[in-house]
Amino acid sequence: MNNRICELLISKKIILNSTQTLDFSKYSSKRNYKAILGVNLSDFYTLVFIRESKSKLLKAEIDEINAICKKIELEFDTKINKRILFYKSAICSKLKKSAQNWKFYDFV
């Protein structure tokens, strides 16, 4: 992980043990995402996405990311309990209400 990602996680008090930076190109052709898999202090698997795109984040994109989460669960044979998305753009207001098991944080 690079320093910028570490600073993002620390600023939101997200502490992960045994982190792995995933190669996002294995799961999708999108180039504006980074993915990190780790275990939090409560021993739950946590998947952190960092979205660098400037376009608005819509529900269809979250549905696509949920499909990617299922692929990652199958590959690592784990159950991902917590999903976190850092985003740099506007976000659909309905998305925050409807997305379960997700935490959204904006960053600049």
Buried (B, 14 or more C-beta within 10 A) or exposed (E): BEEEBEEBBEEBEBEBEEBEBBEBEEBBEBEEBBBBBBBBEEEEBBBBBBBEBEEEBBEEBBEBBBEBBEEBBEEBEBEBEBBBBBBBEEBBEEBEEEBEEBBBBEBE
